[in-house]
């Protein structure tokens, strides 16, 4: 029987990752992706090289416990740090769609993946 994936705190490569329930990724009409994290909005410019993540680590957005503004995403490629630059989503770029980040084996639909 395969172990169950869980969206909870995990230590990977000496870093404690905590689930970030308040953050989300949205995509606008032109196809740009933004990370919404509280009052902070960032245009996603890419992802770092993936780290191997435990098979039981659930998919979704995480942050480092000792650096809460350092955001990571766990998807089928592994655990990747999100790179971004401060941005403001513009109304003219509507409609905005929330990107599913918690669906197992679902690729993050991003040109940077």
C-alpha positions in Angstrom: 0.0 0.0 0.0 1.3 3.4 -1.0 1.8 5.9 1.9 -0.8 8.8 2.0 0.3 12.3 0.9 -0.3 14.9 3.6 -0.2 18.7 3.4 1.6 19.4 6.7 5.0 20.6 8.0 8.0 18.6 6.8 11.8 18.9 7.1 13.5 18.5 3.7 17.3 18.9 3.3 17.5 20.5 6.7 14.8 23.1 6.0 11.5 23.0 7.9 8.7 23.7 5.4 5.2 24.7 6.7 2.0 24.7 4.6 0.9 28.1 3.5 -2.9 28.0 3.5 -3.2 31.7 3.0 -1.2 31.9 -0.3 -2.5 31.2 -3.8 -1.3 31.4 -7.4 -3.5 33.2 -9.9 -3.2 33.4 -13.7 -4.4 36.3 -15.8 -5.8 36.4 -19.3 -2.3 37.0 -20.9 -1.0 33.9 -19.1 1.2 35.6 -16.4 1.2 33.9 -13.0 1.1 35.8 -9.7 1.7 34.6 -6.1 -0.7 36.3 -3.6 0.8 36.1 -0.1 -1.2 38.3 2.3 -0.6 41.9 1.3 2.4 40.9 -0.9 1.8 40.2 -4.6 4.6 38.9 -6.8 4.8 38.2 -10.5 6.3 34.7 -10.8 9.4 34.9 -12.9 10.5 31.3 -12.5 11.3 28.4 -10.2 14.6 27.2 -8.8 15.9 23.7 -9.5 13.7 21.2 -7.7 14.7 19.5 -4.5 13.7 15.9 -4.0 10.6 15.9 -1.8 9.3 12.9 0.3 6.6 10.9 -1.5 4.3 11.6 1.4 4.7 15.4 1.2 1.4 16.8 -0.1 1.2 19.1 -3.1 0.7 22.8 -2.5 2.4 26.1 -1.5 4.8 26.0 1.5 7.1 28.6 3.2 10.2 28.1 5.2 9.5 28.1 9.0 12.4 30.5 9.8 11.8 32.7 6.6 8.0 32.9 6.1 8.4 35.1 3.0 10.4 32.4 1.2 7.8 30.5 -0.7 8.1 27.1 -2.3 5.7 24.9 -4.3 5.5 21.1 -4.1 4.3 19.6 -7.4 5.1 16.5 -9.4 8.6 17.7 -10.2 9.6 18.1 -6.6 9.9 21.0 -4.2 10.8 24.3 -6.0 11.5 27.8 -4.6 9.3 30.4 -6.3 11.1 33.3 -7.8 9.2 36.6 -8.3 9.3 40.3 -8.4 6.9 42.7 -6.7 3.9 43.4 -8.9 0.3 44.7 -8.9 -2.3 42.8 -10.8 -4.2 45.1 -13.2 -7.9 45.0 -13.8 -7.5 45.1 -17.5 -5.8 41.7 -17.4 -9.0 40.0 -16.1 -10.3 37.4 -16.0 -8.2 36.0 -13.2 -8.2 32.3 -12.5 -6.9 30.5 -9.4 -4.3 27.8 -10.2 -4.9 24.4 -8.6 -1.9 23.7 -6.5 -3.2 20.8 -4.3 -4.3 18.3 -6.9 -2.0 15.2 -7.0 0.0 14.7 -10.2 -1.5 17.9 -11.7 1.1 20.0 -13.4 1.3 23.6 -12.3 0.2 25.2 -15.7 3.0 27.6 -16.0 5.5 28.5 -18.8 8.2 28.3 -16.2 7.6 24.7 -15.1 
